[in-house]
Amino acid sequence: MYKPILLTAVALLAGGTKLATDYSADKGFKVEFESELSMKTTSMSVERDGEPVEARGMGDNASSMSRKAVYTDKIVAAKDGKPTKLTRAFEALSGSSTFTFGGEETTRDLEPQLTGVTLSLETAENGDVTVKVAEGKAPADDACLEGHHMQLALDKFLPADEVADGASWELDKDAVRVALALDLEKALYPRPAPTEGDAPSGGGGGGRGRGRMGGSDGAVLDLAEWEGKATLTDETAEKDGVACRVIAIEIKAKGEMPEPPPREGGRRGQALGLGRELEAAFGTTYKIELEGKLYFSSADKRPVEFELEGSVAQESEREFEREGSTTRMHSTREGIYKQTVSVTRP
């Protein structure tokens, strides 16, 4: 795990840089967010009682999911450099998931409930954030009004104190989840309940986790044990017409996905001749490595742009039993996760 890097006395004497967003009243931000996860099966093997078995299309398994959001914050009130009241107008929200299995492709477009809605966010005396619908149609799902933050998500990548060039600081699991907007998945992109004909979502347990990020491929982002490191580099770049400092971001996660509850074999089981037997054993490990850059304007005191890309891999072992016969499956899935965020003044 990354360890915090302490600034030396020499660095402190040389002076540090304060990287903090300006939330003065009457100011605001327009945020444009896009993310995409694409995964495919890169290997698949099946054995029945120790003998190889043809997978019959099981290897033709791919998925992709995308998320987009455009919203504008207007700061109504601020205290001690933090917003205490603001309005957030969602101009556009969209998301989709596509699955390819056995030569069949299924695409599901999400129907976000906050499109065209303006929310009013206010910090209560106990520190909690209260959220109300100020304009537009109230969402049918109450979860759409939960978990919203007063500050920009990208603030989670910024250091708490002044830092010198070359200094690094840790990013814990919660900071990464907020910064990547993973914690707002249910609020911004609520999913309908799965139906009988839904296509499987990948090598990590079939339809498991469809309530999270478009199936098990997306669920790994939601459940990952994130850790990371941010470093203030000596680079500068011009973004949005202003000079920016460049913060290098490294994010990693690895571990084992939780085992899903027992379920009937479904389409995968039928493809292997398992009928409606129960899935007896399951195990999926994952590894994620992402790198990116956060561009911060010291003059305008705000994040300006964020770019992130990296690899996502899963390895799954599954075992089925039927009439005294044991079938074992091993699969690997690999893919790419990308995310971009731009922040401008409206």
Secondary structure, 3 states (H helix, E strand, C coil): CCCCCCCCHHHHHHCCECCCCCCCCCCEEEEEEEEEEEEEEEEEEEEECCEECCCCCCCCEEEEEEEEEEEEEEEEEEECCEEEEEEEEEEEEEEEEEEEECCEEEEEECCCCCCCCEEEEEECCCCCEEEEEEECCCCCCHHHHCCCCCCCHHHHHCCCCCECCCCEEEECHHHHHHHCCHHHHHHHCCCCCCCCCCCCCCCCCCCCCCCCCCCHHHHHHHHCCCEEEEEEEEEEEEECCEEEEEEEEEEEEEEECCCCCCCECHHHHHHCCCCCCEEEEEEEEEEEEEEEEEEEECCCCEEEEEEEEEEEEEEEEEEEEECCEEEEEEEEEEEEEEEEEEEECC
